[in-house]
Amino acid sequence: MTLRRYVLKYKTDKETSFTPNFVTSQIFSCHEESLLVEYLLTSANLHYGLTPKQTRKFAYEFGQANNKKLPENWKKNECASYDWLKGFMSRYPQLSLRSPEATSLGRATAFNRHNVQEFYKNLSNLLERETFGPESVYNLDETGVTTAHKPQKIIARKGQKQISKSTSAERGTLVTVCCAINAVGNSVPPFFIFPRVRMQDYMIQGAPSGSIAVTHESGWMTADNFVKYLDHFIKHAKCSNENKCILVLDNHESHISPKALDKCKLNGIHLLTLPPHTSHRLQPLDVSIFGPFKRYYNEQADAWMVSHPGQTISLKNIPELVGLAYVRAFSPSNITKGFSTTGIYPFNPHLFEDLDFAGAEVTNRPYEELRENSEKELDRDDPIAQPGTSISQQETTPPPGTSLCQQKSTSNPIETFLQDSTTIQSTSSVSFKTPEEVRPYPKAQPRLKKGGRKPGRTRILTDTPEKEAIEAEYNMREGKKRMKTKVEMAKRKISSETGENNHFEKLNAESTESQPKRKVLDRNAKTEKRVFGDSDSEDEKDPFSDADDDDDAACIYCNSLFSASRSREKWIQCQKCLRWCHSACADVKHNTKMFSCELCIN
């Protein structure tokens, strides 16, 4: 009867269309669903994508904010149904469920246009100085291989709850492999660092031809081992002052030592560092080499375990397994693809688009705000400083006379969508709320500048100004280490003379009533005012000064001045020579009634 009714209807009106009438029960219109699609895609580009459960909950919030007629099961569960999400995904094929790659907050924020352009600027500066061919542009980095590999997929019974595969151990022993490649497609033989004290013959047995190995207790790259690697690199790259090369590497402290810089300077190597936390996009080895290398290494380790049942992979097997995986991963096609994908060679500073920097939009701020933040705390009424502020609130006003299409062409895809949302909102009813209004895009509050380690940046390390600054910083750091060593040696010497100290403590205890108690002063504002300033009495003596010096007092152990000490730092005075020192340097407790320094004891 249904078919007969359709036939009669068609005979009556030839223009009748037989389409499903599911639109009558559709909760959101096509326009509203397109807004949801754009919101989901933009959130994924910002590295804050929504899971299926979060998407269903967000759809419920969006419908409730716009007074939509929602099904009862939506209201009961306070989220959209799974059937709605399945239909929504099928109606928009540009959406799919993906497994995201875990990206740290440091990488998401550091990969921004400013840092990337600074790197390309330094690279362009080097390329303009001299003529560098692809055979003279190198990339260097370290990776780690362990005796406990990651098993590959196997064929097993369908439906079985747990599938196991034998490995050598829960946590293996790490061996560092340092590699270098150039833009032609060649590679320098690997450089192994074993966690051992003495060299053994097995450390290069089965490794790629030309490989060498060194040892260190931790198995990690150090400044001394990096100098040894530079000798290995110079031998195979054949670089000199007549045949110079560019070496791109990261900012690890083992790469930045005066010895390494001197060796590079003498052999015509220009060291160019990457911006911190950007190696996943700018380093050819990370982009196209180390991924396949780890996969091939796990395959070879799997095959070794199958052919040697009951045995475990040891350090003796590492060079052979690395050699089998190295030949497959370090192919010319993979190497050249890594250099082109990062824009290093052929040189392409405009490789990355606005969409690639979308992850940094969560923490990006205008330069003017950064400059004001260094002087004073930002006003809390500033929209940038408010949590949950959308990116559209920070858009700049286009020049007068600019059309909407021109505005879209000059902005990035995220801003284009946000402009569309604003336009749609202004033309729609007042009560309609866009997805961005229901749940604003993530926006971090500005972080106030705090003390700590100086942030890294991309640099040409072998340039004279940078080289001199690194050497000065290195010498200052080494001076602090030597001073710390002297203090520790003085403390150990005092602790080794416990018997003499106990003898003097007994003598001091007997004369406690006749002699004044020891003085312990805090380094605070009240003490400074009493000691150094606003004293009306000329006869008042500075308790922190020596017998013949009224300007300042220096610790007799570490030689640091009282005026440069930290807040609430304890100082104590020797009752014999009347000189001052830190309580921590003297290693005495605050309840000690009498104190004699090491000089007076000796």
N, C-alpha and C positions, 0 to 999 in steps of 0.2 A: 504493500500500500504506500509506503514511503517513496518507492521508486516511481509508482504510478502518479503520485502527487507531483513529483519533480518533473515528470514528462509533461503533464498537463500545464504546469506552470511555465515550462519552456515554450510550449506551443502558443500560449497566450502572449508571452513577451520574449522575443528572440534575444534581447539584451540581458537577460537574467544571468547572473554569475553565481556559480555554485562554489562558494568559499566557506571554510569553517567559520562559525560564529563565536569562537572562543574569545574574541576581543571584548565581548560584552561582559565577561567575567575577569578580564585582565585588570589587575590592581593599579598598575602604573601605566601612563600613556607612553607612546614611543619616545616622545621628547623627554619625559622624565627618566625613562630607562637609559636614554643616550647620555643624560647627565650623570647617572650612576656609573656607566661604562667609563666615561672620561675621568671621573673621580678615582675609580679603581686603578686605571692605568697610570694616572699621575702619582698616586700613592706608591705604586710599585716603582716608579722611576725615582722617587725620593728615598727609596730603600726602607719604606715603612708600609709595605703592602699588607692587605687584609687577607686573613685566612678564610676558608669557607664559613666557619662558624661566625667569625667577626662580620663577614659580609651579610649573612642572614640577619644578624642583630642590627646592623646598620640599616638594612632595608626596612626593618620594622620601625626604627627611630625616624627614618626619612618619611615613611608613610604616616606615622603618628603626628609628626610635626606639621604635615600638610593636610591633616584631617581627612585622610583617605579611609574608605570603608574597608576595614581589614577583617580577614576571616577570624573565627573564634579561636582556632588553634594558634594563630599568631599572637593573639592577646593573652592566651593562657601561658604560652611558652616565652613570651616577650621576644620573639625572633621569628623571621620568616621560615616557611617550611622548606624541607629539602627538595620537594617537588618543584617549588617555585624557582629555587636556585638552579636546578637541572634544566628547567625550561628557559630560564634567563640566559644560561650559558649556551644553550643550543641556538637561541635567537641571535646571538652576537658571536660569530665564529672567531673574531679577533681576540676573544678571551679564552684562556686555557689555564689549567691548574699546573703550576710549575714548582719545581724544587729549587728554592733560592740558594745561592752560594753565600755562606756566612762571611760578611764583610764587617770588620771591626769599625767602631766609631772613628778611630783615628784615620783609617783609610778613607772612609766616606767623607770626612771633613777636609782632609789634606789634599785630596784630588779635586782641586778647584782651578779655575781659569788662571788665577794669578800665579800659583805655584808652577803650573805647567808652562805658562808663557815665559816665566823666569828661566826655566830649564832650557827651553828652546832658544831663548835669547843668548844664554851662555854657549850653547852648542853652535849657534850661528856665528858668535864671536870667534870661536876656534876655527870654524870652517873658512872664515874670511881672512884669517891671518896667513894661512898657507893652503896649499892644494893637497887635500886629503882624499885619496881614493877609497873605495870600499874595503880594500885590503888593509887599510890603516885605521879603521874604526872598529874598536873592540868593546866588548861588554864582559864584565867579570862578576861572579857571584859564587857563594858557597851554598851547598845543600847537604843534607844529612841522610845517610843510609844506616839502617840498624840490622842487627841479626834476627829481630822479630819482624817478619814481613806481614803485609796485609793479604789474606787469602783472596783468591779470585773466585768467581761464581762457579758452581759445580752443578751437575745434573743429579737430582735426587728424587725421592718419592714425593708426589704432589700431595699437599695437605699436611705433611709432617710438620710438627710444631717447631722443632729445633734441628738445625743442620750444623754439624761441626766439621772443622778442618784443622789438622795438626799444624802447629807452629813451633818455633824453637823455644820461646819463652813468652811470659806475659809482657815484659818490658825488655827490649834488647839493648845491646851496647851500641852507642852511637859512634860512627866514623864520619868525619867531615870530608867532603870532596869539593875542592875548589876548581871551577871551570872557567874558561874564557873562550869566546867565539868572536869572529869578525864578520863584516857585512858581505864578504864574498861567499861565505858558506863554510869556511875552514874553522878548525878549533885547535886550541892548545891542549896537549895531553893533560889529563887530570892530575891534581895534586892532592894526595891523601894525607890526612892528619889522624893518626891512630891514638887512642887513649892509653898509651904506654909510655914508659920511661926510656927504654932502649930500643934501637932499631933491630928488626928481625928480617930474615930473607923472605918470608912469606908475604910481607907487606906489599910487594909489587909483583908477586907471582901470579900470572894470568891477567894482569891489568893491561890496558891499552898500551901499545908501544910508545915509549918515551915518557911514561909516567914515573913520578918520583913520590916518595913518602917521607914524612917526618913524624915526630912524636910530641905529644904533650899530655900531661896528666888528665886534663879535662876532655881532650879530643876536639876542642874548639880552636878557631883561628885566633892567633895572638899577633901582636905587633912584630915580634921577632920572627915568627913563622911567615908573616906576610912579606917581610924583607927577603926571606929565602924564596918565596914564591915569585917575587919580582925577578930574581936571578933566573928562575926557570922560565918565566914569561919572556924576558929579554932574549934568552937563548933561542927560543922557537919563533918569536915574532920578528927577530932580527931588527929591532928598533935602535936608533942612534940619533945623534944630533943632526945627521944628514938625512936620516929616514925616520922622521917623527911619526907618532901615532897618537890617537885619542883613546883613552881607556875610561869607559863609563862604569861606575860602581856606586854602591850605596854609602851611607854615612856611618858605617860601623867604626868604632873607635880604633880597632886594630888596623884600619886602612889609613888612619890619619896620625902618623907619627913622624917626627923630624927625620929619622933615618930613612923611612920609605920615601918621603918627599925629596930628600937629597938624591937618592938613587934614581928616582924618576926624572928629576931635573937634569942629572948628568947624562941620561940615556935618551932624552928626547920624548918622554912620555908625558902627555897632558892628562892629568887626572880631573875628570868631571864627575861630580857627585849628583845623584838624583835627589829630588825633594823627598823629605821623610814621608814614609807611608804611601808612596806612589809606585812602588816597584811592580805591583800587580797590573799596572797599565803601561808603564814606561820602560820596563826592563825586558829586553828580548828573551833572556834566559827564563824568566818567570812566565812570560806570555806563551812561548811555544816550545820550550825545551824540557824544563824540569817536570812538567806534567806527564808527557810521554815517557820520560826517563824513569820516573817512579813506577809507572804502570808496567813497563818492560822489566824493571828490576823485580817487582813482585811476581811477575810471570816466571822469571828464571828461578827465583827462590822457591816458588811453588813446585816447579819441575824438579828442583834439587831435592826437596823433601819427599816427593813421590818416589824418586829413584834411590833414595837413601833412607828407607824406613827405619825408625828407631834411633836416628841420629839427629843432632841439632846443628844448625848453622853457627859457625864460630867466626872469629875475626880472620882466620886463615882463608875462609871461603869468600870473604867480601870482595877482594880485588877481581877474582874470576867472575863473580856475578855482575859486578859493575862493568867489566869489560864486555860481557855479552849484551848488556842493556845499552851501553854507551854507543856502540856501533849503530844500533837501530834508531836511537833517539836523536843523536847529533848528526843527522843527515843534512846535506846542503839545502834541501828544500825547506826543512823545518827552521834552519838557522836564518836563511834569507827572509822567510815569512815573518819571523820574529822582529827583525829590523824594520821591515816595511810596515808591520802592524803598529809599531810604536812611533813611527814617523822619524826615526833617527837616520835611516838611510834606505831609500832616497829621502832627503830632508823634506819634511812636510809639517811645518808648525801649525797648520790649520786642519790637522787630521781630526781632532775631536770636536764634536758639535755641542750645542747647548744642552742637549739631552744627556750627554755623557757626564756633565757636571751637575746634574739635577740632585744627586745625593748630597752635595755641599750646600744646597739652598737652605737646608734646615738650620745651619749655623752661620751662614754668610750674613755679613752686615756691611753697610756702606762704610767707606774709608773715613768719612767725617765722624761717624759714631765711634770708630775705633780710636780716633785721635782724641775725642772728648773723654773717652773712657780712661785714657791714660792719665788725665789730669784730675778728674773727679768722677764720682759715681753717677751713672746715668739716672735721669729722672724716671721715676717709676710710671709716670703718666705717658711716657714715650711708647707708641704702639710696638716698637721693636722689642722693648723690654718686657712686654706682657706675654705670659704663656698662652699658647694656642692662637697667636696672631697669624692670620693667613698671609700668604705671600702676595695676594692681590692688593693688600693695604699698603705695600711698599712700592707699587709701580710708580714710575715717574710720569709726569704729564707730557704727552707728545707735543711737538711743535704745532703752532696754529696752522690751520689749513691742511693738515695731514688727514688723509682719508682712513677709514677703518681698515681697508685692505692693506694700505701702506703700513699702518700700525702693526698689523699681524705679521707682515713680512719682515719687519725690523725687530721683532721680539722672538724669544725662544718659544718652543711648543707649549711649555707649561704656562707662560704668560698669555699666549694666544687663547688657550682654553679658559683661563681665568677672565680675560676680557669678554669672551663669549658669554660666560656665566653672568657677568655684571650686566651685559646688554640684555640678556634674556630676562634677568630679574627686574630690570627697570621697565620692560615692556609688558611684563606679566602682572598678575594681580598683586596687591600689596601683601596679602597673607601668604603667598607662596614663598617657600624657603628652599634654597638650593642645597645640594649635599654639602657644600663647603660651609654653609651657615649652620647646618645641623651638627657637623663635626669638622672643625677647621683643620687644615693641613698642619702637620707637626712643625713647630717653629721653636727653637731653643732660645732661652734667655741669654742675653750677653754675659759672658764670663768675665768677671773683674780680673784685672791683671794681678797676679800673685808672684811671689818670689819663687825661686827654684832654678832648675837647669835651663840654660839659654836654649831656645828652640833652634833646631837645625834648619838648614836651607841648602839649596843647590849652589855649589861653588866650583870654581876652577882652582883646585888646591895648589897647583904648581905655579900659579901667578905669584909674583913677588909679594904684593901686599897680603894676600891670604896666607902665604907660606910664613911670613914673618909673624903674623898674628897667631898662627897655630903654634909656632915655636915659643912665643912669649907665654901663651897659655899653658903649654906643656911644661915649661920651666917653672912657672908659678905652682902648678899642680905637684910637680916633683919636690919643690921646696917645702910645701905643706906636708908631703909624705915624710920627708926627712925630719921635719920638726916633730911630727907625731911619733916617729920612731924614737927620737931622743927622749921624749916625755915618757914613753912606755919603758925604755931602758932605765930611766931614773926611778920609776915606780917599782920595777922589778928589783933594782938594787936596794931600795928601801925595804921591800918585803923580805929580801934575803938577810937583812940585818935585824931580824926581829928580836934577837937576844939583847943587842945594844939598846934598842928602843925600849924594851921592857925595863932595863936598868935605869934609863933616864926617866921613865914614867914613875918608877918607885921614888927616885930622888925628888921629882916634881911633886908627887903626892904628899911627901913629908913636909915640904915647904909651901903647901897650898895657902895656909892661913897668912903667912908673912909676905907672899908675893901676889901681885894682882893677877886676876884671871885672864885667860887669853881673850883676844878680841876677834869676833867674827862679824863681818859686815856684809850686808846685801848690796847688790848693785841695783839700786832703785833711785827714784827721783828724790826721796827724802834724804838719802845718804849723800847724793851728789850736792844737794843744796847745803848740807851741813859741812861737807868736806871742801868743796871747791868754790862756792859762791855765796854772796850776801852775808859775809861774816864781818861783824863790826869789831871784833876783838883782834888786835894785831898779834897778841900773844898766843892765840889759838893755833895749835900745830896741826898740820894735815896728817891724819893717821895713815894715809896710804903712801906717803912719801918716804924716801930713804932718809938717812941721817943728814946728808948734805944736799938733798935735792927736794925742793918744795913744789915742783911742777906736776909730777905724776909718779905713779908707782908701777914697777914692772915685776911680773911673777918671776921668782928666782929659778923656776923649773922650765917654763915654756917661753919666758921673756916677753909675753904679751902684756900690753898696758891695761891699767884699770879703766881708763877712759874708753877703751875699745871693747870692754867685756860686755857680755850679754846681760839682759835683765834678770834679776834674782840669782845672780851667780855669787857663790860664797867665796869670800877671801878671809885668810887667817894670818895672824902676825906671829913671827917667832919671838919668844920672850927673851932670847939672848942677843941676837943681832938686830932685832926690831925691824927686820925686812918682811915683806909681804909676799904671799903666793896664793894660788887657787887651792881651795880645800880638796878639789878633785885631783889636782896635780900632786899634792902632798899625801893623798890617800889617807886622810884622817877623818874621823867621825866628828860630828858637830858637838857631841857631848864630852869631847876631850877637854879637860880643864887646863892642861898645860901642853904647850907645843914647842918642840925644838926642831929646826930644819936640819936637813942632811948635812949642810956645811958646818953647822955648829957641832953636830954629833961627831963628825970626822975630825 
